[in-house]
Amino acid sequence: SLSNHGFAVELARVQDAIRTIIMETAYRSEQEQNALSSKPGSWSEREAIRMFEQMRPQLRERIPEIVAGRRGNLVQARMEFEEEARTLGLDLRSPAVSGRLHALFDLHLEISEAEELQDPSAARRNRMLRILYHGAVHLPDDVRRTIERLEGNLPSFESLVETVLESSEGEFSEAQQSLIIRFLESKGYLVNTSELRPRVLACAGIVGTELGYLTPNQIPRLAPGILVSDEHVDAIVAELKSLAATFKPKQVEEEEPEMQLAESVADASDRVGGVRGQIDRVDALLSRLRLQDGQ
């Protein structure tokens, strides 16, 4: 409501002013709609329409630039288009001229939407944008800035993917995926993260599928995780098993309470030292895993 934008709508004079503006806007809109199908009623109106028809080609060429410059904000684009018409000498006070001007703007938008629906490149890029921006409101600011940079350079990204797939003869294995990520990193895109890497590789898979290099089953769902050799994996598993075994309680024969107390007191310092050593080994192993994750 208007109260959320700072208007004191509880005041009677503010309510009257709002009603007046709404009625004037509705009347002007009705006049413009009627002017589209009615003939000009005076010489000045006919002259204004003639001038508009002369400027129509120039105005039509300016619409794509204005819409693109406003990044899809159609309200601001429409206002800038009106200002462009005024600078060309058109009298927008005439409903016949203003109605035709807005009709020209709306017609261009409808044609552009129809062209995008038929353009495979636009449909492909819309799919990629849906993947990149999925849940983006929960991502950090630096990740969203990287996504915005990628959005502005999707044609270059498509060329990169096409070049990589063409040189690899349609293969999209781990090597090609890493090549794409490293190239983007060299250009300043921080894409080698858990949030962006899967999205970027999925977009690359979409490009490869649309261009005929890949099948839909080859589109990456998840990015590669920690990459270690088989020997390293076996060593880590063996070490984890040995550490787990040391923490298992050992079965001992029942002894007299006095003997158990004496042994526990005698071995207290040794046990504390052993536990500390085991904890240090666990910390060292976790550090190695984090190091591998960072690589």
N, C-alpha and C positions, 0 to 999 in steps of 0.2 A: 504494500500500500504506500501511498504518498507520505504517510507519517514516518515511515522508516527512512525516508530520504530527507527529513528535516522540515517538512511542510506542517504548519500548524493547522491541520484540517479541522480542529475543533472550533475554530473561529468562523463566524458566519460570513464575514467578508472574503475569507480565503475560499470557503465553499462556493460562494457566488462567482469568484474569479475563475475557479476551476471549471464550473459549469459553463461559463461563457467561453472559455478556451475550447472545451470539448464541443460545444455547439458550433463554434466558428470552424473548427477543424472538420467536423462532420459535414457542414454546409459546403466547405471548399472541396472536400472529397466528392460530394455529390455533383457539384458543378463540373469538376474535372471529368467525372465519368460521363456526364451528359455531353460534355464538349467533344468527347471522342466520336460520338455518332451524330452530332448536330453540325450544321453548317455555320460558318462565321456570320455574325450579325451586323458587323460594321466594317468600314474600310480599314480602320486601324487594326482590327482583329485579323482581317484577311492578310494585311501586310505582315503582322507578327507571325502568322502561320507560314507565309511564304519565306520569311527569313529563317524560320526554324527548319523548313525543308531544305534550304540551302546549306545549313549547318549540320544536317543529320549525318552525312558521312563522316565528318570530322568528330562529331560527338560519339558516333558508334565505334570509331577506332580508339577513342580514349577510355571507354568503359573497361576493357580488360586491364589496362594499366592501373586505373583507379582501384578496381577491386583487388588486384594483386598487391598494390601498395598498402591497402588497409588490412591485409592478412585475413580476409574473410569477414571482417566487420562490415556488414551490409548497411547498417545505419549510417556510419561515418562515410562509407563509400557513396551512398546516395546523396548525403549533404555535400560532399566534395564535387559530385557530378552536377548538382544544382549550381554550385559556385562557378564551376567551369562554364556552364551555360550562360551565367550572368556576365562573365568576362568576355564572352563572345557577342554580347549585346542583345541577348534574348530577354524579353519582358515576361518574367514568370508570374507577374500579377494577373496576366490573362489566363483564365482557366483552360482555354483552348491550347495554349502553349505548354503550360505546366502539366496538363493531363497527357499530352503527347510525349513530353519529356520523360515522365515517370513510366509511361507505357513502353518507351524505347528501352529504358533501364531494365524493367521487369522482363521484357522479351529476351534481352541478351542473357539474363540469368537463367531463364528457362532453357534457352538453346545450349548454354554452357553445361547445365546439368544433364541434358540429353546426350551431349557429346561425351561427357565423362562416363556415363553408363555404357556407352558403346566402345569406349577406348580401353583396350586390355591393359595398357600401361597404367592408366589411372586406377583401374580396379585392383591391379596388383599392388600398387603403392598404398591404396587404402587398406588392403589386407596387412601389409607390413606395418602401417601406422597403428592398426588395432593391436598388433602384437607388441609393438614398442611401448605403447601407452597403456597397456593393460595393467591396472593397479598402480599407475604412476603417481597417484596422489599420496601413496604411502612410501615412496622412494625418497632418498635424500636429495637435497637441492643440486648437488654436483651431478648426480645421475640424471636428473631431469634436464639439466643443461646439456648434457651429452646427447640425450634423446632429441632435444630440439635441434642440435647441430646436425644430427643424422637426418632428421626430417627435412632440413633445408638442402641436403646434399644426397637425396635418394637416387637421382640419376647417376651420380658418380659412384655410389655404392653398387648399383646394378652393373655398371661397367666393370668395376673391380671383380665382382663375383663371376661375371661372364668371362673375363680374361683368365681367371684362375681355373674355372671349369673347362674352358677351351684348351688350355695348356696341359691339363691333366686328362684330357680325353673323356670328360664326363665323370671322373672319379671324385668323390667328395668324402674322402676318409679324414682321419685325424690330421694328417699332414696339410691337406688343403684348408681345413678349418683353422688350424693354427696359423697358416700363412695369412689368411684374411684378418685374423685378430691382430697379428703382429704388424701388418701393414696399417691398419687403422690406428694402432697405438703410435706408430711412427709419425702419423699425421696429427697427433694430439688428442685423439679420441680415447677416453678412459673406458674401454669396453671390456677389458680382461678382469671383470668382477663377477661375483656370483649372481648379481642382479641383471647385468647387461649381456654377458657372454651367451647365455641360452637364447635370449631374444634376438641378438644379432645373427647367430647361426641359424635360427629358425627362419629369419627373414632371408638369409642367403639361400636356404633350401627352397623357399617359395620362388625366388628369382630363378634358381636352377630348374625347378619344375615347370615354371611358365615358359622358359626358353627351350625346354625339351632336353636338357642335359640329365635330369634326374627324374625318378618316379616319386609319387607322393609318399611311398614308404621310406624313401631315403631322406626326407626332411628331418633334421635333428630335433628330437624332443627335449633332450637334456644336453648340456655341454659336458665335455670330458672332465672328470674329477681329478683327484690326485694321481699323478702318473709316476709310478715306481716300477722297477724291474721285478720279475718273478722271484729272483733270489732275495731281493730286499723284502718283499712281502713275506716270504717264508721265514726270514730271520726275525721279522717283527712279530709274526704269529708265535714262533717258538719262544721268543723272549716273554711275550705276554702270558703264555701258558706257564712258563717257569715261575713268573712272578705270582700268578694266581695260585700255583701249587704251594708256594711258601706261606701264603696266608691261610691255608686250610689247617684246621686244628689237628694235631697229631694224637693218635690213640696211644695211651700209655697205660701200663699196668697199675692197678690200684695199689697204693702204698699207704703206709700209716700217715695220719694227719701231721704228726710231728716231722716226719721225713719230707713230706711235700712242702711244708712251710720252710724247712731248712734249705731245700733245693731252690725254692722260689726266691728266697732272699739271696742265695749265693749267685743265682743266674740273672738277677734283676738288671745289673748293669750291662751284661752281655746281650740280653734281649732288647734293651733300649737301643743299644748300638746297632743291632741287627735290623730293627724296624726302621731306624733312621737311614741305614744303607739301602733298604728296599724302597723307601719313599724317594730317595735320591735317584735310584734307577728308574722309577716311574716318571719322575720329572724330566729326566734326560730323554727318555723315550718319547714323551709327549712333545718335548722341544724339537726332536727330530721330525716328528709328524707335522708340526706346525711349519717347520722349515720347508718340508716337501710341499705343503699346501701353498706356501708363498711362492715357490718356484713354479 
